[in-house]
Amino acid sequence: MKLATLRHSVVKLLVFGSVLLYLGVDLLIWHGPVWHTMYGDKAPAPEPHEIVAEVYGEPLTVAQLNRYEAEQDALAGRDKPQAARRASMLMELVRQKLVRIRTRYNSKQLPDCRAKAEQEISRLATRAADDDAFDAWLKGQGYADRKQYTDRLTTRLQSAALLERAVAPHCEVSDEEVEQVYARLADELPMPASRTVSHIFLETLHKDPATVRQQAEELLQRVQRGEDFAALAREHSQDANTAPRGGLLGRMDDTTTRPLPELPLFGDNAIPPATPTLVQSKWGWHILLAGDIAPARKLTADECRQSIRSAIASVRREQALDAWYKSALKEGFFKKRIKTNVK
């Protein structure tokens, strides 16, 4: 019995030893099936010298900071010194990481946004020629497949819900507050003179100006003889935006920021209402048809109540977001769960 027991023990040791040896080789040298099961979907841990910040144990690397800096520089030029710019961008990455971590830990209390993310991805996919083209675009953006992109978008939507939940209580605006703001700003809220305008446009760029003017005069005569202005605009106007609408430019205000401010729509030389008139701009010739001029006046409380309410809520939302980030960062630095080291 003792010999049999000894033999059994030796066999067990050999088996266990073989298993341990295999695990050691698989995990440390070979990176075989066991390693891929445990770590295959995870990015390798960055080297210490590559880390510029840690947020609750999760690293931010030099590569991430460089990529983010390049993205922001591509969007807008900056005149800050290099070190100041990198420090600012690093803090923005830290804030983004904080939101993702908070989102992950509060995911059960947040709405399930996956269906919404899938709908958005399906909408984006329709812009591509086919599924292969869309998948190629995703890979070009750094995503392995649609699932990874869906996961990322779902997290972004949940993060937005997290922040909205945090700031919503601070964004309520009472009717009394709206009335108080209107009372202070009523004299600064003018409604400029305005009128409805349509046109038939013939461009002169790279064309003989005399020929274009002759064509415009012929169209004007047709309108004056009673032909339908909208039908002629749809057929002959070279303004691709307004031609399908019968030449309708819409209601235009008496401001210098309106389209084609050089056209005589207001003032002493304004074209008369309901009278087709041929005028020239730097772009070409216009047959204008304008309505009556509504005189300038002050906006009423009812007309701007919603705009005032939205403006107050927007300011409060920005203030609440700023306070939320400051509080989260202060807590992280105080507990030494956030560490930064710009390189």
Order of alpha helices (4+ residues) and beta strands (2+ residues): alpha-alpha-beta-beta-alpha-alpha-alpha-alpha-alpha-alpha-beta-beta-alpha-alpha-beta-beta-beta-beta-alpha-beta
